[in-house]
Amino acid sequence: MAIKKSAILFIVIAIFLVVIFFLSIGEKNIDIGYINEGIIQIQGFYVETKSTEMNTFAKGTIFVKEVDGVVKHVQIVSLIEVDSNDWGGVAFYIPRNWHVSKVTSSYPKTQDKSSIRKNVATWTTGDSDKEWRGWVEVGRNRDYRSTGGGTGIVVICLDLDENVNEPIDTFNFCVEVGSEQKDETKVLGTDHITFKIPCQ
């Protein structure tokens, strides 16, 4: 009888220790240290087509990240909606000394994966003196025909060029939306926002 009691007591203690162990792991998972690791600036943005009757907008957040005290990565996360009649879509302009390392998109949600890839384009200029190194276009048709519009999430990852040796003081950013035809002139990016994010 004493053996059974000690065996039951041993099992109860073992179960208690296992429960404590898993609870302690759960507590560590709640307080994980790598959330926003290295993030030094978070900047929200919103731009819409105010100057036309289109209903196109981009709303998102920019995360500026440093590694070993040096700003090296930027991530742009944006919800976009493109009007069904808008062939201009949304364009995100990338400043010089930065390059696009990855783009992930769900725009437009109603179409298949091949259509999603066709609705995103990345451009780079060969002129290093230009303010903008390149740009990422979503839902834009350079034949001036609507892509059908839609909504989606776009994530753009940027890396600082390896040949940049001086610290980056600011990250310049521009987003434009919309399109319009005035007489015979076709206009891309009827509305835009531009601002500088401090990186120090």
C-alpha positions, 0 to 999 in steps of 0.5 A, a space after each residue: 500500500 505504501 508503494 502505491 502511495 509513493 508511486 502515485 505521489 511520484 506521478 503527481 509530482 512528475 506531472 506537476 513538474 511537466 506542467 510548470 516546465 511547459 508554462 515556463 516555455 509559454 511565458 518565454 514565448 510571450 516575451 520573445 526578444 526578436 519582435 521589432 529587433 533592430 527597428 529604429 523608425 516606423 512611419 505610416 503613410 496614406 495617399 489617395 486619388 483626390 484630384 480625379 474621380 478614381 478610387 485608388 489608394 495606398 495605405 501602409 507602414 515603413 519599417 527602418 532597420 539597422 544592423 550593428 548600428 547601421 541602417 541597412 534594411 527597409 520594409 514597406 507594407 501597404 494595403 492598396 486598392 486600385 479603381 477598376 477604371 484606373 490604368 495608373 495603379 500605385 507606384 512606390 519610388 525607391 531612393 538612390 543607394 537602395 535596391 529592391 531585394 524582394 516583393 511579395 504581393 496579393 494584388 489583385 486578390 480575385 485572380 490567380 498567381 500568374 495574374 498577380 505576378 503580371 500586375 507587379 513590375 520593378 524598374 531600375 534607372 541606370 542614372 545614378 544621379 537621379 533622386 529615385 533609383 527605381 520604383 515598384 508598380 502595382 496595377 499599372 498598365 503602360 498601354 493605358 488600359 485598365 487592369 480591372 482594379 482590385 485590392 491586395 497587400 504588397 510587401 517591398 523589402 529594400 537593402 542598402 547598396 554594399 558600396 555605401 560607406 557613409 551612414 544614412 541620415 534619411 530615407 526618402 520615400 514617394 508613393 503615387 496613385 492614379 491616372 488621368 487623360 487630359 485631352 491627348 495627354 495621359 498622366 500617370 500618378 495624379 496624386 502622390 506623397 513624398 517625405 523623409 524618414 530620419 534614420 539617426 
